[in-house]
Amino acid sequence: MNEILEICPNLRVEILSNGVAELIIGPAGGMPMTDDVMHAALGTVFTKLNQHPSVRAILIHSEGKGFCAGGAFSMVEGMINSQDARLRVLREARELVQSMIDCDVPIVSTINGAAVGAGAALALLADISIAGTKAKIIDGHTKLGVAAGDHAAVIWPLLCGMAKAKYHLLMCNTIDGVEAERIGLVSLVVPDEELLTKAREVATTLASGSPTALAFTKRSLNHWLRAAWPAFEHSLTLEILGFAGSDVKVGLKAVQEKQSPEFSKVKI
């Protein structure tokens, strides 16, 4: 019998008999976004699953119309208005990235539709990322008026090279699944209707492998990410600093109204 863990509203885990833990993002049929509760839960869930005796692989997928569109407007507004909220989100974002890097269990992401901000972090920090052709990956931070912190500095240059990383992070472009695979941002692209089937096949194969061989391979490869940790810490701190500034208020209003922002012309 499958074990079901209700992590928080719109986030649950189903641990299957084959050792695959499916981390499922909701709401079903809606657009998943990270509110304060889910953001906090994401910072701890990978550590919990890594320590669970039955879990041999983790598969992240969404039952919504997109993978995860990043932070809810309420969370962004809270960060704009509260130093305590900014410091809390900084801690949780750090925990999310570190726990995914340190997780010995292989992680597979299944990217359908929009993957933005924290959603892009979940998608791209997975060990194997599988995108549908209609996936829409965007970091989103510079469009909002804050630095591309979060996960971007630690993983994008390693995945697609510095030239492509700078281009897409500074321009804040939307990248579909086909282009994401072409530049190396994701592991694999498949037709959208085959996405979950393929991801489950990959996760099942990993769950049947040698736990020590897979864990030790992950630990070794992830030293490339640990080497980039100072860049991550710097970028995350500057991102959070941006939420205390004026540009993010302009950026949030523009996103909400689907308009082009008019940021300040003041240089650092």
N, C-alpha and C positions, 0 to 999 in steps of 0.2 A: 504494500500500500504506500502511495506517495505521502511524504510529509510536507505539510503546508505551514509556512511561517508568515504571519501577517506582520510585516516590518513597520508599516505605517499606511495611512490612506494612500491608495494608488501606487503602492509598492509592496510586492509579496514575493516569496520564494516558494517554489515547488521542487522538492528534492525527490527525484525519480529513483526507481529501484536500480537503475544502471549506474548510479553515482553522479549523474548530471543534476546540478542545481540550477533551475531556470529562475533567473531574477527578472520578474515581469513588471514592466512600468505601465501604469494606467493614467487616465481612465480609458476603459474600453470604448472605442469609437470617437473619443475626443482627442485633443492635442495635449499630450503630457508636458507638464512644466514642473520645475522644482520650486515648491514653496519652502518656507522656513523649516517645516517638519521634515519634508523629504530630503532637503539638502543636508540636514543634520544626520538623517538615517544613512545616507549614502557614504558619509564619512566613517561609518562603523560596520556596515554590512559585509564588506569583503574580509575584514578580520574575523568576523563571526563565522563566515562560510569557510574560510581557510582553516579554522580550528574545528569545524564540524567533522566528526569521525566518518561520516558516510559520503562526504562530498569529494568527488574526484575530478570534476570539471565544472566550470560556471558558464552558463549561457545567458547573456543579457538580451532581452528582446522586449518590444513594446506591443501592447494590444490596442494601441491608439492609432490615429491616422498619421502619425509621425513618430520618430524615435523618441526625441525629447527636445523641446524648443527652448531649453535653458531656463533661466530664472524667471519666476512669475513677477509681474509688475509690482505686486505687493511687497515682495522681497527686495526688489531694487529700490522702491520708495523707502523702505525701512532702512536700508543702508545709507541712502542719501541723508536721512534725517537723524541717524543715531550712530554715534561713535561705538557704542556697545555692539550694535548690530554689525558694523563693519568688522570689528575685531572677532566677533563670533564666526562670521562667514569666512574670514581669513583662516581661522583655525580649522574650520570644517573643510574648506577647499584643500588645505594642506594635508589633512588626514585622508581625504579621498584619493589624492594623487599618490601619497606615500603608501597607503594600504593596497592600492592596485599594483604598484611596483613591487611591494614586498610579499604579495600573495604567492605562495608556492603552487597553488592550484591553477592550471591553465584557464584563461578567461577568453571567451569567444563573444564578440558583439555582432548583432544582427541589425543592420542600419536600414530602416525603412523610412522614407520621407525625411522630414527635417531633423537634423542633429545640430544643435546650436549651443554655444556656451558650455554649461555643465553637461549637456547632452553630447556635445562633441568630445568632451573629456572622457566620458564613459565609453564612447564608441572607439576612440583612437588609442586610448591607453590599454585596451584589450590586447591580449597576445596575438589573437587572430581576429581581424575585423572583416566582416563580410557585408558588402553593401548591395542593395538593390539598384537597378539601373536608374531609378527615379529618386534615389537618395539625394538630399540637399544638405551638404555639410558646409557650415559656415561658423567661423569662430565668433563673430558678432561683437566683440568688445570695442574695437575702434569705431564702429558705426554708432555705438552707444555713447562714445566719448570718454572711454577709459582704456588703459593699456591692455594689450592682449596678454594677460597673466594666466591665471587658471592653470591649464595644462600646456599651452602652446609652445612656450620657450623650451620646455623639457623634451618634447616629442616631435614637433613638426620638422625641425631641421634634420633630425635623424631619419624621418620617414621619407620626406620628399626633397631634401636638400635645402640649403640656405636660400638660394635664389628663389625657388618656388615658395618657400615658407614666407619670406619677406613680401613677395608679391601678393600672395593671398591674404596674409594677415594685415598688411597695411591697406590693401584695397578693400578688404572685407568682402571678398567675392563669395558667391554661392558655387559650390563644386558638386556636380552630380556624380553618381556612382561610377560611370564610365571614365570620367576624367580623373576621379580620385584614384582609381586603380592605375590609370596610365602614368600618373606622376608618383605612384608609390605611397600615397597617403593611406590606402587600405590594402588589405591582403588580397581580396578577391571581389569581383563583381559578378552577380548572377541576375537573371530576370526576376522581377519582383515577386512573381507568383511562385518561384522556386526558393525564395530567400530562407524562410524558416526551415524548410525541409533540408536544405543544404547545411545550414548552421547546426541543426540537430545532428546531422550525420557527422560533421566535424567534431562536435562536442562529445558524441558517443565514442568516436574513435579515440579521442584524448582520454576519456574516462576509463577506457580499457587498457591504456598504456601503463608503463612502469611509473608509479608515482615518484620514486626517487630520481629516475632518469629525467623525467619532465621537470621536476622541481629544480634539480641541479642545473639543467640547461637554462631554465628561466633565470635563476639566480645569477648565472654567469653573464648572460646576455643583458640583463637589466643593470649591470654595472655601467653600461653606456649611458643609461638614464641617470644613474646616481652621480656619474661624472658631471652631468649637466645640472645637478641640483642647485648649485649657487645661482645659476641663471634663472631657474624656476623661482627660488625664494625671492630674488630681486624683482622679477616680473610680477609675481603675486602681490608683493608689498606695494608696488607702484600702481597696480590695478586697484587695490583697495583704497589707496590714497586718492585716486581719481574720483571715487564716489563721494568724497568730501568737497569736490570742486564744482565749478559752474557748468562745465561742458556736459556733464552727465545729465543734468536737468534738461538741457536743450535736447540732448540725444534721446532721452526717454520720451519727452513730449513728441518728438518727431516720429519715433517708432509707434507710439500710441495713435497718432493722427495719420500715419502712413505718409509723411511728408519728408522732404529733404532738410536735414538740420543745418542751422547757421551757427557754427561754433565761433567762439571768441577768437580774435586774431592775436591774442597775447602769447608770446613765445616764452619758453622757459629760459 
